Amino acid sequence: MQIASYRREPGRLPLCIAEKAYEVYSALHGDRQSLSRLGERGGFSAGEVIAFLYARQFPRPQWSDRVHEAFRGMVAS
């Protein structure tokens, strides 16, 4: 997981949480990039994890709208 640049080491996210976030990510963006490959590239940002986990609590057809809702809420704050 990516965290603020003042930290010297990357954040850690338990695999079970990353898999839940990836479930939403792959439903919206496809699975061309595996969870493992995403991890190699730096992982999800904290905001992405929050948005994907927020969306996951809703029915799957709402995931896209809910991810966008979460990101809009982060910018508005």
Secondary structure, 3 states (H helix, E strand, C coil): CECCCCCCCCCCCCHHHHHHHHHHHHHHHCCCCCHHHHHHCCCCEHHHHHHHHHHHCCCHHHHHHHHHHHHHHHHHC
